[in-house]
Amino acid sequence: MIGREFIAIAIQLRTTETEAAQRTRIGRAYYAAFLEGRQFAQARLGLPADRTSATHHSVADALASIDAQFQVDLGLLRKLRNAADYDLELSPKSLGMQADQASILAGSIIARLDRLDAQFNAQPGSFNDPNVSLRLLSRDEDALQIDALDAYFPNDQRERDAVSLVLLSYPQLADIILNAIAIIGEMFPNPNITLDTQAYDDWDPPLRLMYQHPGWNDDSIETFHLLLERLRREGAVSDDLIQIYPSWSATSD
Amino acid sequence: MVAVAQFIPNDPEIEASVLAVLREHPELRVFIQSAVQKANEIFPEPRVALDAMWYEDIDPPMRLLLYVSESLIAFDRHYHSYARWLAYEAGYPQELISVMPLWSGSPKPNSA
């Protein structure tokens, strides 16, 4: 497995309202970022393999050679994890909020490492160029894409936070959703689109895009299948992260 | 400049621990003042506290906790601005103090 798979657990356990689950979320988020960071540091920065606890620091130090913020971020994540593992006086509510924070911080570290990795594949060594690395390491682009989805967020604050958690933990998802919305708009005039985190089974993806449009007819199901086909063809869907869910309101005619 | 003393909790044990660290590392006061000032510029009304909690031998002896209540998306954006400042401009002495911006939930709809 790879480290980032722990992010899914950190999100999935959000609705498990036991204190132990919230503490576990924080630990998994830390290890998602740490293991991805270790993989990157060993593969791209020549960090020697090391199975001692010192590797937690050597990974952060190695990543800091590209961007000092990695050290700040990993340091904070590690402290959140230690508090979650050792401080039994922390309240469940605080733990839940810190788990959300840990998940989005881990997601942002992994997204930045992915961009650096892609850049390394395209132009080895180019991330030593400060102009290149500054762009790759910025969170601004992720933030702009998530802003573009604001109109589709649910109204309820708790659910807004839940949707935000998923989008911030998987920054690549916003781009996928924006593409999907554009395609849905082409196939269904004036669809009413909303994002939520409604799931019915453990294996359901963490986010749901529901599009509603009036007018059920014999072609509706077929059109939906055509839509899914097109979304897959154009890479505008990620089955692990989002389900596209049609909803037809009462027939308009 | 803000007075560091106002961030020390009333608990006598915590107060004694924090003051002991500050006595040993008087230079921390200036860093804490600047970290709080920057936090006030970036985050909306952060609640600030100092403590001397640590979990591993390698942890720094003091923590500066910044509790922030705003939407998760806004917090993420502000956190990254603050973390960049910590990483590049603040002279962050990570061996002496952990600065911990902490998300404290979204404000309730009827609050400012």
Contacts between the chains, C-beta under 8 A, distances in Angstrom:
chain1	res1	chain2	res2	distance
A	57	B	58	7.3
A	67	B	87	7.4
A	68	B	87	3.8
A	68	B	88	6.1
A	69	B	80	7.8
A	69	B	83	5.2
A	69	B	84	5.7
A	69	B	86	7.9
A	69	B	87	4.2
A	69	B	88	7.8
A	71	B	87	7.0
A	71	B	94	7.3
A	72	B	83	4.8
A	72	B	86	5.1
A	72	B	87	4.8
A	72	B	92	7.0
A	72	B	94	7.8
A	73	B	83	6.1
A	75	B	94	6.2
A	75	B	98	6.9
A	76	B	83	7.8
A	76	B	98	7.6
A	76	B	100	6.1
A	76	B	101	7.6
A	79	B	55	7.8
A	79	B	59	7.4
A	79	B	63	7.6
A	79	B	98	5.4
A	79	B	100	6.2
A	80	B	100	7.8
A	82	B	55	4.0
A	82	B	56	6.5
A	82	B	59	7.4
A	83	B	53	7.7
A	83	B	55	7.0
A	85	B	55	7.8
A	86	B	55	4.9
A	87	B	53	7.4
A	87	B	55	7.6
A	93	B	105	8.0
A	94	B	102	8.0
A	97	B	102	7.5
A	97	B	103	5.3
A	97	B	104	6.2
A	97	B	105	5.4
A	98	B	102	6.5
A	98	B	103	7.3
A	100	B	72	6.3
A	100	B	103	6.5
A	101	B	75	7.4
A	101	B	79	8.0
A	101	B	102	6.9
A	101	B	103	4.3
A	104	B	72	6.9
A	104	B	76	5.5
A	105	B	79	7.6
A	108	B	76	7.3
A	108	B	80	7.3
A	139	B	76	7.2
A	139	B	77	7.1
A	139	B	80	4.3
A	143	B	73	7.4
A	143	B	76	7.2
A	143	B	77	5.2
A	146	B	73	6.1
A	147	B	73	7.8
A	157	B	106	5.3
A	157	B	108	7.5
A	157	B	109	6.0
A	160	B	71	7.2
A	160	B	106	7.3
A	161	B	71	7.3
A	161	B	72	5.2
A	161	B	105	7.8
A	161	B	106	5.6
A	164	B	71	6.8
A	164	B	72	4.2
A	164	B	73	5.0
A	164	B	76	8.0
A	165	B	72	6.2
A	167	B	73	8.0
A	168	B	72	6.5
A	168	B	73	6.8
A	168	B	76	5.2
